[in-house]
Protein backbone atom coordinates (compact mmCIF):
# COMPACT_ATOMS: atom_id res chain seq x y z
CA UNK A 1 0.00 0.00 0.00
CA UNK A 2 1.41 3.40 -0.98
CA UNK A 3 1.73 6.28 1.46
CA UNK A 4 -0.65 8.45 -0.56
CA UNK A 5 -3.44 5.87 -0.26
CA UNK A 6 -3.46 6.26 3.54
CA UNK A 7 -5.73 8.65 5.44
CA UNK A 8 -4.22 11.96 6.50
CA UNK A 9 -4.26 10.99 10.16
CA UNK A 10 -2.18 7.88 9.49
CA UNK A 11 0.29 9.78 7.32
CA UNK A 12 0.75 12.39 10.08
CA UNK A 13 1.29 9.68 12.68
CA UNK A 14 3.87 7.92 10.50
CA UNK A 15 5.75 11.13 9.77
CA UNK A 16 5.64 12.84 13.16
CA UNK A 17 9.09 11.62 14.19
CA UNK A 18 10.81 12.00 10.83
CA UNK A 19 13.68 14.46 10.47
CA UNK A 20 13.60 17.68 8.46
CA UNK A 21 15.38 16.21 5.45
CA UNK A 22 12.98 13.30 5.05
CA UNK A 23 9.92 15.47 5.57
CA UNK A 24 11.20 18.03 3.10
CA UNK A 25 11.67 15.28 0.50
CA UNK A 26 8.05 14.20 0.99
CA UNK A 27 6.79 17.78 0.76
CA UNK A 28 8.48 18.16 -2.62
CA UNK A 29 6.89 15.06 -4.11
CA UNK A 30 3.21 15.90 -3.93
CA UNK A 31 0.94 18.90 -3.36
CA UNK A 32 -1.24 16.95 -0.95
CA UNK A 33 1.79 16.05 1.14
CA UNK A 34 3.06 19.61 0.94
CA UNK A 35 -0.18 20.94 2.41
CA UNK A 36 -0.44 18.14 4.94
CA UNK A 37 3.13 18.02 6.21
CA UNK A 38 4.16 21.69 6.18
CA UNK A 39 3.39 22.14 9.87
CA UNK A 40 5.04 18.84 10.72
CA UNK A 41 8.11 19.98 8.83
CA UNK A 42 8.18 23.22 10.80
CA UNK A 43 7.84 21.30 14.09
CA UNK A 44 10.73 19.05 13.10
CA UNK A 45 12.99 22.03 12.55
CA UNK A 46 12.83 22.93 16.23
CA UNK A 47 13.69 19.49 17.63
CA UNK A 48 17.18 19.16 19.11
CA UNK A 49 19.49 18.56 16.19
CA UNK A 50 23.05 19.55 15.38
CA UNK A 51 21.90 21.29 12.19
CA UNK A 52 18.79 22.87 13.66
CA UNK A 53 20.07 26.42 13.15
CA UNK A 54 20.94 25.87 9.50
CA UNK A 55 17.63 24.15 8.73
CA UNK A 56 15.48 26.78 10.44
CA UNK A 57 17.29 29.69 8.81
CA UNK A 58 16.97 28.15 5.38
CA UNK A 59 13.27 27.48 5.90
CA UNK A 60 12.70 31.03 7.20
CA UNK A 61 14.45 32.77 4.33
CA UNK A 62 12.92 30.45 1.74
CA UNK A 63 9.42 31.13 3.04
CA UNK A 64 10.08 34.87 3.06
CA UNK A 65 11.30 34.81 -0.54
CA UNK A 66 8.19 32.83 -1.57
CA UNK A 67 6.10 35.40 0.32
CA UNK A 68 4.60 32.51 2.31
CA UNK A 69 3.36 34.52 5.25
CA UNK A 70 1.69 31.54 6.93
CA UNK A 71 4.97 29.68 7.33
CA UNK A 72 6.90 32.84 8.23
CA UNK A 73 4.46 33.66 11.01
CA UNK A 74 4.54 30.08 12.25
CA UNK A 75 8.34 30.10 12.38
CA UNK A 76 8.30 33.41 14.25
CA UNK A 77 5.78 32.04 16.77
CA UNK A 78 8.03 29.05 17.39
CA UNK A 79 11.04 31.26 18.11
CA UNK A 80 13.02 31.46 14.88
CA UNK A 81 14.30 34.95 15.75
CA UNK A 82 16.00 33.53 18.81
CA UNK A 83 17.87 31.01 16.65
CA UNK A 84 19.22 33.54 14.18
CA UNK A 85 22.29 34.28 16.26
CA UNK A 86 23.46 36.89 18.76
CA UNK A 87 21.70 40.16 18.03
CA UNK A 88 19.99 38.62 14.98
CA UNK A 89 23.28 39.08 13.07
CA UNK A 90 22.42 36.43 10.47
CA UNK A 91 19.08 38.09 9.79
CA UNK A 92 20.81 41.41 9.12
CA UNK A 93 23.28 39.69 6.83
CA UNK A 94 20.39 38.19 4.87
CA UNK A 95 18.58 41.53 4.57
CA UNK A 96 21.80 43.05 3.19
CA UNK A 97 21.94 40.60 0.27
CA UNK A 98 20.91 41.77 -3.21
CA UNK A 99 17.30 41.39 -4.37
CA UNK A 100 15.76 40.82 -0.94
CA UNK A 101 13.00 43.40 -1.35
CA UNK A 102 10.14 40.89 -1.50
CA UNK A 103 11.52 38.95 1.44
CA UNK A 104 11.85 42.13 3.49
CA UNK A 105 8.24 43.02 2.66
CA UNK A 106 7.10 39.61 3.85
CA UNK A 107 9.12 39.80 7.06
CA UNK A 108 7.77 43.24 7.93
CA UNK A 109 4.21 42.20 7.10
CA UNK A 110 4.61 39.23 9.44
CA UNK A 111 5.67 41.35 12.38
CA UNK A 112 9.46 41.43 12.22
CA UNK A 113 10.35 44.81 13.68
CA UNK A 114 12.46 47.14 11.53
CA UNK A 115 13.86 48.46 14.82
CA UNK A 116 15.79 45.27 15.57
CA UNK A 117 19.43 46.14 16.29
CA UNK A 118 22.69 44.33 15.70
CA UNK A 119 24.39 44.32 19.10
CA UNK A 120 27.89 44.55 17.67
CA UNK A 121 27.33 47.67 15.53
CA UNK A 122 23.98 48.97 16.89
CA UNK A 123 22.79 49.03 13.26
CA UNK A 124 19.18 48.43 12.28
CA UNK A 125 18.15 46.47 9.21
CA UNK A 126 18.07 49.57 7.01
CA UNK A 127 21.62 50.42 8.13
CA UNK A 128 22.76 47.01 6.93
CA UNK A 129 20.88 47.28 3.64
CA UNK A 130 22.38 50.73 2.99
CA UNK A 131 25.89 49.57 3.86
CA UNK A 132 25.89 46.62 1.49
CA UNK A 133 23.92 48.12 -1.38
CA UNK A 134 20.70 46.12 -1.04
CA UNK A 135 18.69 48.58 -3.10
CA UNK A 136 15.42 46.61 -3.21
CA UNK A 137 15.45 46.23 0.57
CA UNK A 138 16.10 49.95 1.06
CA UNK A 139 13.27 50.79 -1.33
CA UNK A 140 10.95 48.59 0.70
CA UNK A 141 12.00 50.23 3.97
CA UNK A 142 11.51 53.79 2.70
CA UNK A 143 8.09 52.91 1.26
CA UNK A 144 6.79 52.17 4.77
CA UNK A 145 5.73 55.01 7.01
CA UNK A 146 6.41 52.99 10.15
CA UNK A 147 10.12 52.60 9.33
CA UNK A 148 12.39 55.23 10.86
CA UNK A 149 14.56 56.12 7.86
CA UNK A 150 16.67 58.46 10.03
CA UNK A 151 17.46 55.84 12.65
CA UNK A 152 20.81 56.46 14.39
CA UNK A 153 23.45 54.00 15.50
CA UNK A 154 25.59 54.65 18.56
CA UNK A 155 27.80 57.07 16.58
CA UNK A 156 24.78 58.91 15.14
CA UNK A 157 25.30 57.34 11.70
CA UNK A 158 22.16 57.38 9.61
CA UNK A 159 21.57 54.97 6.72
CA UNK A 160 22.08 57.93 4.35
CA UNK A 161 25.44 58.77 5.90
CA UNK A 162 26.64 55.18 5.59
CA UNK A 163 25.53 54.96 1.95
CA UNK A 164 27.22 58.28 1.12
CA UNK A 165 30.41 57.28 2.90
CA UNK A 166 30.56 53.97 1.04
CA UNK A 167 29.74 55.38 -2.40
CA UNK A 168 26.33 53.70 -2.76
CA UNK A 169 24.83 56.16 -5.24
CA UNK A 170 21.68 54.15 -5.94
CA UNK A 171 20.97 53.84 -2.22
CA UNK A 172 21.60 57.55 -1.66
CA UNK A 173 19.24 58.45 -4.50
CA UNK A 174 16.52 56.21 -3.08
CA UNK A 175 16.93 57.78 0.35
CA UNK A 176 17.01 61.43 -0.70
CA UNK A 177 13.91 60.82 -2.82
CA UNK A 178 12.07 59.93 0.39
CA UNK A 179 10.55 63.09 1.95
CA UNK A 180 11.01 61.64 5.46
CA UNK A 181 14.81 61.49 5.15
CA UNK A 182 16.73 64.24 6.94
CA UNK A 183 19.81 64.93 4.80
CA UNK A 184 21.45 67.19 7.38
CA UNK A 185 21.91 64.90 10.38
CA UNK A 186 25.50 65.01 11.62
CA UNK A 187 27.24 62.14 13.37
CA UNK A 188 29.32 62.39 16.55
CA UNK A 189 32.30 63.60 14.45
CA UNK A 190 30.08 66.43 13.08
CA UNK A 191 30.09 64.87 9.62
CA UNK A 192 27.03 64.94 7.37
CA UNK A 193 26.30 62.82 4.28
CA UNK A 194 27.36 65.72 2.06
CA UNK A 195 30.44 66.31 4.18
CA UNK A 196 31.72 62.76 3.89
CA UNK A 197 31.08 62.72 0.12
CA UNK A 198 32.99 66.00 -0.21
CA UNK A 199 35.90 64.68 1.85
CA UNK A 200 36.06 61.56 -0.33
CA UNK A 201 35.98 63.63 -3.51
CA UNK A 202 32.93 61.79 -4.83
CA UNK A 203 31.73 64.33 -7.40
CA UNK A 204 28.65 62.39 -8.50
CA UNK A 205 27.55 61.81 -4.91
CA UNK A 206 27.97 65.50 -4.14
CA UNK A 207 25.84 66.37 -7.17
CA UNK A 208 23.08 64.03 -6.01
CA UNK A 209 23.03 65.57 -2.55
CA UNK A 210 23.26 69.18 -3.76
CA UNK A 211 20.00 68.70 -5.66
CA UNK A 212 18.20 68.32 -2.35
CA UNK A 213 16.49 71.58 -1.41
CA UNK A 214 16.80 71.03 2.35
CA UNK A 215 20.56 70.65 2.48
CA UNK A 216 21.34 74.33 3.12
CA UNK A 217 22.25 74.03 6.80
CA UNK A 218 24.80 71.33 5.98
CA UNK A 219 26.47 73.51 3.37
CA UNK A 220 26.71 76.43 5.74
CA UNK A 221 28.13 74.26 8.49
CA UNK A 222 25.73 75.56 11.13
CA UNK A 223 25.73 72.28 13.03
CA UNK A 224 28.53 70.28 11.40
CA UNK A 225 31.82 70.62 9.55
CA UNK A 226 31.25 72.51 6.30
CA UNK A 227 31.70 70.33 3.20
CA UNK A 228 33.85 72.95 1.46
CA UNK A 229 36.28 72.85 4.38
CA UNK A 230 36.53 69.06 4.16
CA UNK A 231 36.98 69.12 0.38
CA UNK A 232 39.67 71.81 0.56
CA UNK A 233 41.50 70.00 3.33
CA UNK A 234 41.58 66.83 1.24
CA UNK A 235 42.52 68.61 -1.99
CA UNK A 236 39.27 67.68 -3.77
CA UNK A 237 39.39 70.43 -6.40
CA UNK A 238 36.31 69.46 -8.42
CA UNK A 239 34.20 69.20 -5.29
CA UNK A 240 35.42 72.61 -4.12
CA UNK A 241 34.44 73.99 -7.54
CA UNK A 242 30.94 72.48 -7.25
CA UNK A 243 30.43 73.85 -3.76
CA UNK A 244 31.61 77.34 -4.66
CA UNK A 245 29.16 77.39 -7.56
CA UNK A 246 26.34 76.55 -5.18
CA UNK A 247 24.85 79.73 -3.75
CA UNK A 248 24.32 78.13 -0.34
CA UNK A 249 28.01 77.58 0.37
CA UNK A 250 29.66 79.40 3.28
CA UNK A 251 33.13 80.02 1.82
CA UNK A 252 34.66 81.37 5.04
CA UNK A 253 33.32 78.78 7.48
CA UNK A 254 35.66 78.28 10.46
CA UNK A 255 36.42 75.14 12.44
CA UNK A 256 36.96 75.03 16.21
CA UNK A 257 40.43 76.59 15.75
CA UNK A 258 39.19 79.34 13.43
CA UNK A 259 40.60 77.74 10.28
CA UNK A 260 38.82 78.18 6.94
CA UNK A 261 38.89 76.19 3.71
CA UNK A 262 41.59 78.51 2.34
CA UNK A 263 43.58 78.21 5.53
CA UNK A 264 43.74 74.40 5.56
CA UNK A 265 44.37 74.22 1.81
CA UNK A 266 47.29 76.65 2.22
CA UNK A 267 48.64 74.79 5.23
CA UNK A 268 48.59 71.48 3.35
CA UNK A 269 50.08 72.90 0.17
CA UNK A 270 47.04 72.26 -2.04
CA UNK A 271 48.00 74.99 -4.52
CA UNK A 272 45.28 74.26 -7.09
CA UNK A 273 42.62 74.41 -4.39
CA UNK A 274 44.08 77.65 -3.03
CA UNK A 275 44.02 79.21 -6.50
CA UNK A 276 40.40 78.16 -7.00
CA UNK A 277 39.35 79.58 -3.64
CA UNK A 278 41.19 82.85 -4.28
CA UNK A 279 39.18 83.36 -7.46
CA UNK A 280 35.97 83.54 -5.42
CA UNK A 281 35.34 87.08 -4.21
CA UNK A 282 33.66 85.78 -1.05
CA UNK A 283 36.88 84.19 0.20
CA UNK A 284 38.84 86.34 2.65
CA UNK A 285 42.57 85.80 1.97
CA UNK A 286 43.58 87.63 5.17
CA UNK A 287 41.23 85.85 7.54
CA UNK A 288 42.88 84.78 10.80
CA UNK A 289 42.52 81.73 13.01
CA UNK A 290 42.11 81.77 16.78
CA UNK A 291 45.77 82.73 17.32
CA UNK A 292 45.78 85.44 14.68
CA UNK A 293 47.59 83.48 11.96
CA UNK A 294 46.64 84.11 8.33
CA UNK A 295 46.71 81.53 5.51
CA UNK A 296 49.95 83.18 4.30
CA UNK A 297 51.55 82.87 7.73
CA UNK A 298 50.63 79.18 7.87
CA UNK A 299 51.87 78.54 4.31
CA UNK A 300 55.22 80.17 5.06
CA UNK A 301 55.56 78.27 8.31
CA UNK A 302 54.69 74.98 6.56
CA UNK A 303 57.14 75.72 3.69
CA UNK A 304 54.45 75.66 0.98
CA UNK A 305 56.30 77.57 -1.75
CA UNK A 306 53.70 77.39 -4.53
CA UNK A 307 50.97 78.51 -2.14
CA UNK A 308 53.09 81.41 -0.85
CA UNK A 309 53.58 82.59 -4.44
CA UNK A 310 49.85 82.49 -5.10
CA UNK A 311 48.93 84.39 -1.95
CA UNK A 312 51.60 87.05 -2.51
CA UNK A 313 50.16 87.65 -6.00
CA UNK A 314 47.08 89.22 -4.42
CA UNK A 315 47.14 93.01 -4.20
CA UNK A 316 45.18 92.92 -0.96
CA UNK A 317 47.41 90.41 0.83
CA UNK A 318 48.41 91.59 4.31
CA UNK A 319 51.97 90.46 5.09
CA UNK A 320 52.24 92.59 8.23
CA UNK A 321 49.42 90.89 10.12
CA UNK A 322 50.58 90.27 13.69
CA UNK A 323 49.36 87.15 15.48
CA UNK A 324 48.53 86.86 19.18
CA UNK A 325 52.21 86.15 19.95
CA UNK A 326 53.29 89.38 18.31
CA UNK A 327 54.80 87.65 15.26
CA UNK A 328 54.54 88.28 11.53
CA UNK A 329 55.73 86.07 8.68
CA UNK A 330 59.12 87.80 8.97
CA UNK A 331 59.41 86.65 12.58
CA UNK A 332 59.48 83.01 11.50
CA UNK A 333 62.74 81.04 11.39
CA UNK A 334 64.50 80.79 8.04
CA UNK A 335 62.34 78.57 5.82
CA UNK A 336 63.76 75.29 4.59
CA UNK A 337 62.02 75.94 1.28
CA UNK A 338 64.11 77.89 -1.22
CA UNK A 339 60.90 78.65 -3.13
CA UNK A 340 59.39 80.30 -0.04
CA UNK A 341 62.54 82.39 0.55
CA UNK A 342 62.67 83.49 -3.09
CA UNK A 343 58.99 84.42 -3.12
CA UNK A 344 59.23 86.50 0.03
CA UNK A 345 62.43 88.22 -1.07
CA UNK A 346 61.04 89.01 -4.53
CA UNK A 347 57.92 90.45 -2.95
CA UNK A 348 59.93 92.64 -0.57
CA UNK A 349 62.16 93.90 -3.39
CA UNK A 350 59.28 94.47 -5.83
CA UNK A 351 57.17 96.40 -3.34
CA UNK A 352 59.97 98.17 -1.53
CA UNK A 353 58.55 96.73 1.64
CA UNK A 354 60.08 97.90 4.89
CA UNK A 355 60.26 95.04 7.39
CA UNK A 356 58.53 96.01 10.60
CA UNK A 357 57.83 94.36 13.91
CA UNK A 358 59.68 91.39 15.36
CA UNK A 359 61.97 90.45 12.43
CA UNK A 360 64.02 87.26 12.54
CA UNK A 361 67.78 87.98 12.38
CA UNK A 362 68.26 85.87 9.26
CA UNK A 363 66.52 88.56 7.22
CA UNK A 364 69.12 91.15 8.21
CA UNK A 365 71.91 88.96 6.83
CA UNK A 366 69.99 87.83 3.76
CA UNK A 367 71.91 88.04 0.45
CA UNK A 368 69.71 86.75 -2.33
CA UNK A 369 72.44 85.72 -4.81
CA UNK A 370 74.45 83.76 -2.27
CA UNK A 371 71.31 82.09 -0.90
CA UNK A 372 70.21 80.93 -4.35
CA UNK A 373 73.64 79.52 -5.12
N, C-alpha and C positions, 0 to 999 in steps of 0.2 A: 504494500500500500504506500503510495507517495505521500509526502508531507502535505502537499496542497489539497489532498482529498480529505484531510482531517478537519474537524471543527476548529474554530478559532481558539476556543478554550484549551483544547489539547495542544495545539501548536504553541500557545503561550506557556503552557506548563512545561513542555519539552525544552523550550528555548530560554527559560528564565535564568538558568545558570550558565549559559554560554558566554564566552568572552566577546569583547567588542569586535575582534576581527571576524569571527564566525558569524556573528549577527549582521555585521556590515555586508558580508558576502551574500547572505540570504536577502537582505533588503534590496540589493542590486539586481536580484534575479527576477523579481516579480512585483507588480504594483500592489497586489493584495498584501504581500508580505511587507512591503515598504510601509504601507499604512498601518498594518497590524503591529509590526515590531519596532517602529520608530521610538516609542516610549521605552520599550525594553532595552533598546540599544543605548538610549540616554542613561538609563539606570545602570547599565553595565559599565559605562564610562567612569562612574564614581565609586566602583568597588575597589578595594585595595589592589593595586597592580603597579609593577615597576614602571610601566609606560603610561600610567593614568594621565599625567600632565600632558604628554604629547598627544594622546588620543582626544582628550577633552578640548584642547586648544584647536586641533584640526577640525573637530566637529563644530566648534563655535564659529570659527572663521568661515568654514564652508557654508554653514547655515546663513550667516550674515550676507555672504556674497550671493547666495540664492534668494535672498530676501525672504527667507523662511522665518517669519516672526514667531510662529508657534514654537519651533524648536529653540530659537534664541531665548525666548522668555522662559522656557522650561529649563534650559541650561543655567540661566541667571538665577532662577528660583532654587536650583540645586547647589548653587555656590560656585559657579565657574569663575567668577571674578576673584575669588580667594585662591584659585589655583594658578592664576596667570602670573604669579611671581611677585616678589617684593615690590610694593608700590605700583603694581599693574604694569611693570616695565615692558613685558612682552606685548601687552595690548597696545601700548604707545608705539612700539616698534612696528606692529601690524598696521596701525592707522597711518604711519609715515610712509608706507609702501605706495608705489604708483597705482593709480586706478582703483582706489578704495572708496570712492564716493558713494556708491550704492551700499556698500557694507556699512559705512559710517551712518548713512541715513537709517538703515535698519537698526543698528545698535542704539542710536538716539531715540528712535521710535519705540524701542523696547525698554526704555528706561535707563540706559547707561548714561550716567551724568557726564556732560562735557567738562565739568569742574574737577574731575578726577585729576590728581597730581602725581607725577613721578617724584618719589621721595629723594632721589639722588640729585635731580636738577631743579625740582619744584616746578617743572613745566607741566602745562595742561596738554590735552590732546591737540589743540590747535597750534600750540608752540611746536610740538613735534612735527606736525604736518607742514608747517611753514619752514622749519629747519631743513627738512629733507625733500622739499619740493613736491609734496603730494597735492597737486593742484586741485584734483577733483574733491579731495577731502576738505581742503580749505574752502572751496566753493560751497560745499554742503554746510559747513559751519557758519559761514557768513550769511547764508540764506535763512538762518533760523534766528528769530528775535531773542530766543532764550539763551543763546550763546554769547558770552561776554567776549567780544572780539578784541577788547583792550586789556585782557587779563594779564596781570604782571607776575613774573617769577620773583625770586627773592632779591634779584638785582635790578628790579623794575624793568626787565626786558619784556617788551610786548612782542606778539607774533610779527608785527610789521617791522620792528627793529631787527629781529633775527633774520627775517627774509632779506631786508636791505643790506645787512652786514654780510650775508652769505651770497649776495648776488642773484637772488631768486626773483628775476624780473616778472615772471608770470604771476607768482604769488603776490608780489608787491602790487601789481596792477589789480588783481582781484580784491585785495584788501582796501586799497585807496578808492576803489569804485563803490565800496560799501559806505553808506552815509553814517554808520555808527562808529566807524574807525576814527580814532583821534590820532592824527599824523604828527602831533607835536609833543607827545609824551617823552620825557627825558628819563634815562636810566640813572642809576646811582653815580655814574661818572659824568653826568650832565651831557650825555650824548643822545641825540635824536636820530630817527631814521635818515633824515636828510644829512645830518652831520656825519654819520658813519659812511654814507655813500660818498660824500664830498672828500672825506679823509682817504678813502680807498681810491679815489679818482675814477669812480664808475660814472662816466658821463651819461650813459643811457638811463641809469637809475636816477640820477639827479634830475634829468629831464622829466621822467615820469612823476617824480615827487613835486617838482616845481609847478606842474600843471594843476596841483590841488590848490583850491582857492583859500583854504584855511591854514596854510602853512606859514603865514606871515610871522607869527611870533617866534617860530623856529629860526627863520632867516635873520631876524633882528637879534636873536640871542638873549631875549628877555628872561628866559628861565633855563637856558642851556648854553653850551659853547656854540658860538656862531659858526655855521658851516664854512663861511669864507675864511675864517681864521684857521680852521682845520685843513682846508684845501691849500692855503698859502704855506702853512707850516710843513705840509707834506710835499710841496712843490707840484701840486696838481694844476697845471696852468690852464687847461681847457675848462676845468670846473670853476676856477677863479673867474675866467672869462664869462661863463654862463651866469654866475652869481652876480657879477658886476652889471651885466645886462638887465638883470631882474630888478625892477624898481623897488622891491621890498628889502633889498640887501642893506644892512648896516655896515658900511665900509670901514668905519673906525671903531668897531666893537672892541672892547678891552677885556682881557682875562683878569684873573684875581690879582696879577702882578702889574696890571695896567698895560700889558702888551697888546698891540694890534696885529692885524694880518701883515701889514707892511713891516712891522717891527720883527716878527718871527721869521718872515721871509728874508729880511736883511741879515738877521743873526745867523741863519742857516746857509746863507750864500746862494739862495735861489734867485739868481739874477734875472731870469726871464719873468718870474713872478713879480719881482720888484718893479721891473720896467712896465709890466701890464698894470700894476696897481698905481704907479705914478702917472699913468695916462688918464686916470679917472680923477676928475676935478674934486670929487668928494673926499679923496684920501689926503689926510694931513701928513706931509712929509716930516714935519717938525714936532709931531706929537710925542709926549714923554711918558715913560712908565712911572711906576710908583716911587722910583728913586731919582727921577728927573733925567733919565737917559733917553736920548733920541735914537731913532733907527740908525742914523749915521754914526753916532757914538758906539752903538753895539756892533755895527759892521766893522768899524776900525778896530775895536777891541778884539773881535773874532777873526781879524785878518781876512776879510772878504773883499779882495781887491776890486773885482768886477762890480760889486754892489756899491762900493765907495765911489767909483767912477760915475756910476749912474746917479747917485744921490747928489754928488757935487756938480752935476750938470744942470741942476735946477737953480734958477735965479733966486728963488725964495728960500734956499737952504740956509739954515742957521747953524754956523759952525762954532759960534761962541756960546751956545747954550750951556749953562752951568748946572750940573746935577746937584743933588742934595749933599754931596761930599765936597762941593766946591770945585769940581774938576770939569774941564772941557776935553775935547778930543786931543788937544795938544798937551794935556797933562798925562796922557797915557804913556806907558813905556814904549820904547822903540819897537815898532811892529816887525814881526818876522817876515812879513810879506813885502817884497820889493815893490809889488804893484801898488800896495796901499801907500808906501812911502812916496813913490813917484807921483801918485794922484794928489796927495796932500801938498807936496812941494809945488807941483805945477799949478795947483789952485792958488796957493799963497803968492807965487810969483806973478800969475796972470792977473790977480785982483789987487796986488799990492797990499795984501792983508797984513796988518800989524798984529802980532801975536800978543794977546792980552791974558791976564789971569795967571793961574798956576801953570806955568809952562815947564815941561820936562826938560832937563838939561841937555838931552841929546839934540834937541832942536837948535840950541845955541852953537853947537859944534858941527852942524849939518853942512856938508859940502856935497852937492848933488852929483858932480862928475865922479868924485872918488867913490861915493856910495854905489853908483851904478856899476862901476868897474868891479 
